[in-house]
């Protein structure tokens, strides 16, 4: 990405007026990518200088440009920096907020976007800022609770941090919903040991008795998508409705019904003493979210189940001003980056150090897009003479994540019943390895980061 930006800037294929009026940080970006010549990029990536120049010419001369990436960017070394450079490419060309132009950084799951909108994925609901006191007070007012009841004083913990707290005893109650960490996380022997601790009370909410559920103290059987009604959002902000097709089996309930039952039993109240949760079904929750999101970036206030059921989706913001939804954002080239509106104060993408509110306000972008850049940094460990192989984990087309559902399909399980190792033909011939041989991957420094659950079928590679 640095190499592409280097060539496009060098060729002058940029919108200088747009950059000057609607972005900040261009000179720093230009300085950093300046050294990434096609020849240097070829030594780092193996992509030939000629192919890089051809790609830059295509991207630099395109009259319209939609850029999209997926897990190849998000789950790689320097993932944030690489993804930001995708945004930067559209921005320096001024190809955003116009027909046929934009950036769609795709999510990995159908409901990943709306979990971000509603604050179920570590973000603050409505794309508000956890560390902006005004935003905390605003959301508290929308929920009619005291601001002090919203845990805004720290950033949400990531999964491995949560399990570390559970390991030390800081967390004594862990509620796991629709995920299978006993298979998906690194250091599985440690994760399973943590889940099995007597001092940790584990509740697992899932449709199947997963490896994680087998370690739980309580299992709450949950309905799957065809057994409940709700909405989900595409990467282009289109909200769709999914109506329940059949009733859940046995004692299973939708996640929402489980949460509602929990809220009633806990007797959660707002600051007026009324029930905090005032709805009884999915449509009631949607109506509440409409009001909660009113006036925010992801404004749902003009939507309804009736409107969503009548067509093929509605793009937010949808409100009195845009009753049929909004086809594209940033048509005025104003971005939600001002200190008063921004979702986060950001961080240094090379060091990971968080920016303080004071630092951000001192250089307030005031509605201009922020161009960030970082130098390429190689992985901490590269192949060498003793450890000559680079190991990367990948997905199999027949299975999804931890195989919770796909392993129960006879056809899919037959197509890929076990995990396997792939190696290049040249290396296989040199090591006298043939298709179907049983391999064992020794726990060396290059391999120890791989999830052990995906290595059930393994073999021994010689030292070299």
C-alpha positions in Angstrom: 0.0 0.0 0.0 2.9 2.4 0.7 4.3 1.6 -2.7 1.0 2.3 -4.5 0.6 5.6 -2.7 4.2 6.5 -3.5 3.7 6.0 -7.2 0.3 7.8 -7.3 1.7 10.8 -5.5 4.9 10.8 -7.6 2.8 10.8 -10.8 0.7 13.7 -9.6 -2.4 11.7 -9.9 -3.9 13.3 -6.8 -6.7 15.8 -6.1 -4.6 18.7 -4.6 -7.6 20.9 -3.9 -9.5 18.1 -2.1 -6.4 17.3 -0.1 -5.8 20.9 0.9 -9.5 21.6 1.8 -10.7 18.3 3.3 -7.7 16.4 4.8 -4.9 16.7 7.3 -1.6 14.9 7.4 -0.8 14.8 3.7 2.8 16.0 4.0 3.6 13.4 6.7 2.0 10.7 4.5 4.0 11.8 1.5 7.2 11.8 3.5 6.7 8.3 4.8 5.7 6.6 1.5 8.4 8.5 -0.4 11.0 5.8 0.3 8.7 2.9 -0.9 9.9 2.6 -4.4 8.7 -0.3 -6.6 12.1 -1.9 -6.2 12.0 -1.8 -2.4 8.4 -3.0 -2.3 9.5 -6.0 -4.5 12.2 -7.0 -2.1 9.7 -6.9 0.8 6.6 -8.4 -0.8 7.8 -10.4 -3.9 5.4 -8.4 -6.1 7.3 -7.3 -9.1 8.0 -3.6 -9.7 6.3 -3.8 -13.0 3.1 -5.2 -11.6 3.1 -2.6 -8.9 3.5 0.2 -11.5 0.6 -1.3 -13.5 -1.6 -1.4 -10.5 -0.7 2.2 -9.5 -1.5 3.4 -13.1 -4.9 1.7 -13.0 -5.7 3.2 -9.6 -4.2 6.6 -10.3 -6.1 7.1 -13.6 -9.5 5.6 -12.6 -12.3 8.2 -12.9 -14.2 6.3 -10.2 -12.9 4.0 -7.5 -14.5 1.7 -5.0 -11.9 0.1 -2.7 -12.6 -3.0 -0.6 -10.6 -5.4 1.5 -11.3 -8.3 3.8 -9.5 -10.5 6.3 -6.3 -10.6 4.3 -5.8 -7.0 5.6 -7.6 -7.2 9.0 -5.9 -10.3 10.3 -2.3 -9.6 9.3 0.7 -7.9 10.7 0.2 -4.1 10.8 -3.4 -4.7 9.8 -4.7 -1.3 11.0 -2.0 0.6 9.1 -2.6 -1.3 5.9 -6.4 -0.8 6.1 -5.9 3.0 6.7 -3.8 3.2 3.6 -6.8 1.9 1.6 -8.8 4.8 2.9 -5.9 7.1 2.1 -5.8 6.0 -1.5 -9.4 7.1 -2.1 -8.9 10.3 -0.1 -5.8 11.6 -1.9 -7.5 11.0 -5.2 -10.7 12.8 -3.9 -12.8 9.8 -4.9 -15.2 9.6 -2.0 -18.7 10.8 -1.5 -19.3 10.7 -5.2 -21.2 8.3 -7.5 -19.1 5.1 -8.1 -16.6 6.1 -5.3 -16.0 5.0 -1.8 -14.4 2.5 0.6 -16.2 -0.6 1.8 -14.0 -2.3 4.5 -16.0 -5.5 4.6 -17.0 -7.2 7.8 -16.5 -10.9 8.4 -20.1 -11.8 9.5 -23.6 -10.7 8.5 -24.3 -8.9 11.8 -20.9 -7.5 12.4 -21.8 -4.0 11.3 -24.9 -3.5 13.4 -23.2 -4.8 16.5 -20.8 -1.9 16.0 -23.6 0.5 15.6 -25.3 -0.6 18.8 -22.2 -0.8 20.9 -22.1 -4.6 21.2 -18.5 -5.0 19.8 -16.5 -2.8 22.2 -17.6 0.5 20.5 -19.8 3.0 22.2 -23.4 2.8 20.9 -24.2 5.2 18.0 -20.5 5.7 17.1 -20.1 7.9 20.1 -16.8 8.3 22.0 -16.2 6.4 25.2 -13.8 9.1 26.3 -15.8 12.2 25.6 -17.8 13.1 28.7 -20.4 14.9 26.7 -21.1 11.7 24.7 -21.4 9.7 27.9 -23.9 12.2 29.3 -25.8 12.2 26.0 -26.2 8.4 25.9 -27.0 8.3 29.6 -29.8 10.8 28.9 -31.1 8.7 26.0 -31.2 5.7 28.3 -32.4 7.7 31.3 -29.6 6.5 33.6 -26.9 8.2 35.6 -23.7 8.8 33.6 -21.7 7.0 36.4 -23.5 3.7 35.5 -21.8 3.7 32.1 -18.2 2.2 32.4 -16.5 4.9 30.4 -13.3 5.1 32.4 -11.4 2.5 30.5 -11.3 1.1 27.0 -13.2 -2.2 26.5 -11.0 -5.3 27.1 -10.0 -7.6 24.3 -10.5 -11.3 24.5 -7.1 -12.3 25.8 -7.2 -9.6 28.4 -10.6 -10.8 29.6 -9.2 -14.3 30.0 -6.2 -13.0 31.8 -8.5 -11.3 34.3 -10.4 -14.5 34.7 -7.2 -16.4 35.2 -6.1 -14.1 38.0 -9.5 -14.0 39.7 -10.4 -10.4 38.8 -13.3 -11.7 36.8 -15.4 -14.3 38.6 -18.4 -14.5 36.3 -18.0 -14.9 32.5 -21.0 -15.0 30.1 -20.0 -16.3 26.7 -22.4 -15.7 23.9 -22.3 -17.4 20.5 -18.5 -17.9 20.4 -16.3 -20.9 21.1 -13.0 -19.7 22.7 -12.1 -23.2 23.8 -11.3 -23.8 20.1 -10.6 -20.4 18.6 -8.2 -18.7 21.0 -4.4 -19.1 21.2 -2.8 -21.2 24.0 -5.8 -23.5 24.2 -4.4 -25.6 27.0 -4.4 -22.3 29.1 -7.9 -21.1 27.9 -9.5 -24.5 28.7 -7.8 -24.5 32.1 -9.2 -21.0 32.8 -12.7 -22.0 31.8 -12.5 -25.1 34.1 -11.5 -23.1 37.2 -13.8 -23.6 40.2 -13.4 -19.9 41.0 -14.8 -18.9 37.6 -18.6 -19.2 37.0 -19.1 -19.7 33.3 -22.4 -19.3 31.4 -22.4 -20.2 27.8 -25.3 -19.1 25.5 -25.3 -21.1 22.2 -27.4 -23.2 20.0 -25.1 -26.2 20.3 -23.1 -28.0 23.0 -19.7 -26.6 21.8 -16.4 -27.4 23.3 -16.8 -24.2 25.4 -20.3 -25.1 26.5 -19.0 -28.5 27.8 -16.8 -26.5 30.2 -19.6 -24.2 31.4 -21.5 -24.2 34.7 -24.7 -23.2 33.0 -25.7 -23.5 29.3 -28.5 -21.3 27.9 -29.8 -22.9 24.7 -30.2 -20.1 22.1 -32.1 -19.8 18.9 -30.3 -19.5 15.5 -31.0 -16.9 12.8 -34.0 -18.6 11.2 -35.7 -19.0 14.6 -35.9 -15.3 15.5 -36.7 -11.9 14.0 -34.2 -9.0 13.8 -32.3 -6.7 11.5 -28.8 -6.6 10.2 -26.7 -4.1 8.4 -24.5 -4.4 5.3 -21.2 -2.7 4.9 -22.9 -0.1 2.8 -25.2 0.8 5.7 -28.2 -1.0 4.2 -30.5 -2.3 7.0 -32.3 -5.5 6.2 -35.0 -7.4 8.2 -35.0 -11.1 8.8 -38.3 -12.6 9.9 -38.5 -15.7 12.0 -39.2 -18.8 9.8 -39.7 -21.4 12.5 -40.0 -21.6 16.3 -36.8 -22.6 18.2 -36.5 -26.2 19.2 -37.0 -27.4 22.8 -36.3 -24.8 25.5 -34.2 -22.6 23.2 -34.9 -18.9 23.2 -33.7 -16.0 21.1 -30.8 -14.1 22.5 -33.1 -11.1 23.0 -35.6 -13.1 25.0 -32.8 -14.4 27.2 -31.6 -10.8 27.8 -35.1 -9.6 28.5 -35.6 -12.4 31.0 -32.3 -11.6 32.6 -33.1 -7.9 32.8 -36.5 -8.7 34.5 -34.9 -11.0 37.0 -32.2 -8.4 37.8 -34.8 -5.7 38.1 -32.8 -3.2 36.2 -34.3 0.3 36.6 -33.7 3.8 35.1 -33.1 6.8 37.3 -36.9 7.4 37.6 -37.4 3.9 39.0 -39.1 2.6 35.9 -37.9 -0.6 34.2 -34.7 0.1 32.3 -35.8 -2.3 29.5 -39.2 -1.1 28.4 -39.8 -3.4 25.4 -40.9 -7.0 25.2 -40.0 -8.2 21.7 -37.7 -7.6 18.7 -39.8 -4.8 17.2 -40.0 -3.0 20.5 -36.2 -3.2 20.8 -35.9 -1.8 17.3 -38.3 1.1 18.1 -36.2 1.9 21.2 -33.0 1.9 19.0 -34.7 4.2 16.5 -35.0 6.9 19.3 -31.6 6.1 20.7 -30.0 6.7 17.4 -32.0 9.8 16.4 -29.6 12.6 15.3 -26.6 10.4 15.4 -24.5 9.2 12.4 -26.4 5.9 12.2 -29.8 7.5 12.5 -32.6 4.8 12.2 -35.4 7.1 13.3 -37.2 7.1 9.9 -37.2 3.3 9.6 -39.8 0.8 10.6 -40.4 -3.0 10.4 -43.2 -2.2 7.8 -40.8 -0.2 5.6 -38.0 -2.7 5.9 -40.4 -5.6 5.1 -41.7 -3.8 2.0 -38.4 -3.6 0.1 -34.8 -4.8 -0.1 -33.4 -2.7 2.7 -32.9 1.0 3.7 -29.6 2.8 4.1 -29.0 4.8 7.3 -29.2 7.7 8.1 -32.9 7.4 7.6 -34.9 10.3 9.2 -37.2 13.1 8.4 -34.6 14.7 6.1 -33.9 11.4 4.4 -37.1 9.3 4.7 -36.0 6.8 2.1 -32.5 6.5 3.5 -29.2 8.0 2.3 -27.4 6.5 -0.7 -23.9 7.8 0.2 -22.1 9.7 2.9 -19.6 12.6 2.7 -21.2 14.2 -0.3 -20.2 17.5 1.4 -16.7 16.3 2.1 -17.2 16.9 5.8 -16.2 13.9 8.0 -17.1 13.1 11.7 -13.6 14.0 12.9 -14.0 17.1 15.0 -13.1 16.7 18.7 -16.8 17.1 19.5 -18.0 14.4 17.1 -15.2 11.9 16.6 -15.8 8.3 17.7 -12.3 7.9 19.1 -9.3 10.1 19.8 -7.2 7.6 18.0 -3.8 6.1 18.5 -0.3 6.0 16.9 -0.6 3.3 14.3 3.1 2.4 14.7 3.4 2.2 18.5 -0.3 1.7 19.4 -0.1 4.5 22.0 -3.4 6.1 22.5 -3.9 9.8 21.8 -5.2 11.9 24.7 -8.2 14.1 24.3 -5.9 17.1 24.8 -3.5 16.0 22.1 -6.5 15.5 19.7 -8.0 18.8 20.5 -4.7 20.6 20.0 -4.8 19.5 16.4 -8.5 19.3 15.8 -9.2 18.1 12.2 -12.5 20.0 12.4 -14.4 17.8 9.9 -11.4 17.0 7.7 -10.3 13.4 7.0 -7.1 12.3 8.8 -4.4 10.8 6.6 -2.2 8.5 8.8 0.8 6.6 7.7 3.3 4.1 9.0 6.5 2.6 7.9 6.6 -1.1 7.1 7.7 -3.1 10.1 8.6 -6.8 9.5 7.3 -9.5 11.8 9.2 -10.0 15.1 10.4 -13.4 13.8 11.3 -14.2 10.2 12.3 -17.6 8.8 16.0 -18.4 9.2 18.3 -21.4 8.7 17.1 -23.1 11.8 13.4 -22.4 11.3 13.0 -22.0 7.6 9.3 -22.1 7.3 6.7 -19.4 7.7 3.4 -20.7 9.1 0.1 -18.9 8.6 -3.3 -20.2 9.5 -6.1 -20.1 6.9 -9.7 -20.9 6.3 -11.3 -23.9 4.6 -14.1 -23.2 2.2 -16.2 -26.0 3.7 -16.1 -24.8 7.3 -16.8 -21.6 9.3 -14.6 -20.6 12.3 -14.8 -23.4 14.9 -17.1 -25.7 12.9 -19.9 -25.3 15.5 -22.5 -25.6 12.7 -20.6 -26.7 9.6 -19.2 -29.8 11.3 -22.8 -31.0 11.8 -23.4 -31.1 8.0 -22.5 -34.5 6.7 -21.5 -33.2 3.3 -19.3 -30.4 4.6 -17.6 -32.6 7.2 -17.0 -35.3 4.6 -15.4 -32.7 2.3 -12.9 -31.6 5.1 -13.1 -33.9 8.1 -9.8 -32.8 9.6 -7.4 -29.9 9.6 -4.5 -30.3 7.3 -1.1 -28.8 6.4 -0.3 -27.3 3.0 3.3 -27.0 1.8 4.8 -25.9 -1.5 5.6 -28.6 -4.1 9.2 -27.6 -4.1 9.6 -27.9 -0.3 7.6 -31.1 -0.2 9.8 -32.7 -2.9 13.0 -31.6 -1.1 11.7 -33.1 2.2 10.3 -36.2 0.5 6.7 -35.5 1.7 3.8 -36.8 -0.3 0.1 -36.0 -0.3 -1.6 -37.8 2.6 1.5 -38.1 4.8 1.0 -37.6 8.5 3.0 -34.6 9.7 3.8 -33.2 13.1 4.6 -29.6 13.6 6.9 -29.3 16.6 6.3 -26.4 19.0 8.9 -24.1 17.8 9.0 -20.3 17.8 7.5 -20.0 14.4 4.6 -22.3 15.2 3.7 -21.7 18.8 1.3 -18.9 18.0 -1.0 -21.2 16.0 -4.3 -22.3 17.5 -3.7 -25.9 18.6 -7.2 -27.0 17.8 -6.5 -26.5 14.1 -3.6 -28.9 14.3 -5.4 -32.2 15.1 -3.9 -33.8 12.0 -0.2 -33.0 11.9 3.2 -34.3 11.0 6.9 -34.0 11.8 8.9 -31.8 9.5 12.6 -32.4 9.7 14.7 -29.7 11.2 15.0 -28.0 7.8 
